[in-house]
């Protein structure tokens, strides 16, 4: 049944590419059995259209013919045809964006319900699209519409704050808020530095060539000024902590600046990323304890190998482009042995987290969450298709759930510690 549906969708797209030139910023969003949905990106909003296949076929001679390029379309459709946007070329430059207005719309997309509109308003992507056009390149430079990077920076900090909390107490909410804002700002700063280093490389990679610096929307000087503003905010946040943490946090800037260069010289840039991205674990611990202590070392190690786990999966998206342009990654180094190495990374992570729990006298909720975390990693490892970029991205994004599960287990385990201590004293 799925094969027949796929064949029908390919036939629709075959008719489309033979008879219709789509204007700039236009793409196919969904293809149905008897129709397709087209999306046009204007300066204000996304305008959606749905056309009937029979109309398209009957009016073929009245429409201009053109060959339309579909970037990696057959491969993407096979793996995840119900979700992705399949971008088409701009067509002849004499065609203007008003070309769509002459195509009759047979069925409009249903309006969102109030509940859906409230949900949409919270989407970072929708916020970006609703923002003024002059601001949008700067937001995209920060990856504002892709918050997964901020979450992956923030969750390890929350683990550290939760484990360092006093027995029977909730984590320090002020520190959680401070590190949440700091994660957003430092992740954005890291993206700017990365894009400044990789401007020429990004132009050669399909996934990254539309980034503001690679596409020319922003100049390197504009990015540098914006980076200065972000780092100023980051410094203001860091100065809210004790001086030990301030000096420790300042030392991380060397790693933040150096990370983008790692992929040029080593096949293990994910190690450098892990060391850099999880520096907040050390800062959070010292902010509460005044200095680094032994339990934070296995915690930090667990976070580093965890980053190697999910970023190796993520790097498989670009392995063919990386191979052509000479960029190195663990995806290229490990090749067919990737899943074996991922098994090692995940096992080491669970082992280090178990050791951290033992050193912090954690209770059963922590180990329950750790068990669920191990199952989550095993599911990613077993089901990921490393040759499917869409599936790699899906597994990468699922780590947001993993971070929340472990944090909840840490909080519950720390709250329960005081009750167990009282019980032991009574007995």
HELIX and SHEET records of a PDB file:
HELIX    1   1 UNK A    2  UNK A   19  1                                  18    
HELIX    2   2 UNK A   53  UNK A   58  1                                   6    
HELIX    3   3 UNK A   60  UNK A   62  5                                   3    
HELIX    4   4 UNK A   73  UNK A   80  1                                   8    
HELIX    5   5 UNK A   97  UNK A  102  5                                   6    
HELIX    6   6 UNK A  114  UNK A  121  1                                   8    
HELIX    7   7 UNK A  124  UNK A  130  1                                   7    
HELIX    8   8 UNK A  133  UNK A  141  1                                   9    
HELIX    9   9 UNK A  148  UNK A  164  1                                  17    
HELIX   10  10 UNK A  173  UNK A  197  1                                  25    
HELIX   11  11 UNK A  199  UNK A  202  1                                   4    
HELIX   12  12 UNK A  212  UNK A  215  1                                   4    
HELIX   13  13 UNK A  220  UNK A  238  1                                  19    
HELIX   14  14 UNK A  243  UNK A  265  1                                  23    
HELIX   15  15 UNK A  269  UNK A  277  1                                   9    
HELIX   16  16 UNK A  279  UNK A  289  1                                  11    
HELIX   17  17 UNK A  294  UNK A  315  1                                  22    
HELIX   18  18 UNK A  316  UNK A  318  5                                   3    
HELIX   19  19 UNK A  319  UNK A  325  1                                   7    
HELIX   20  20 UNK A  330  UNK A  334  1                                   5    
HELIX   21  21 UNK A  335  UNK A  337  5                                   3    
HELIX   22  22 UNK A  338  UNK A  359  1                                  22    
HELIX   23  23 UNK A  364  UNK A  383  1                                  20    
HELIX   24  24 UNK A  389  UNK A  397  1                                   9    
HELIX   25  25 UNK A  399  UNK A  426  1                                  28    
SHEET    1   A 4 UNK A  46  UNK A  52  0                                        
SHEET    2   A 4 UNK A  35  UNK A  41 -1                                        
SHEET    3   A 4 UNK A  26  UNK A  31 -1                                        
SHEET    4   A 4 UNK A  86  UNK A  87 -1                                        
END                                                                             
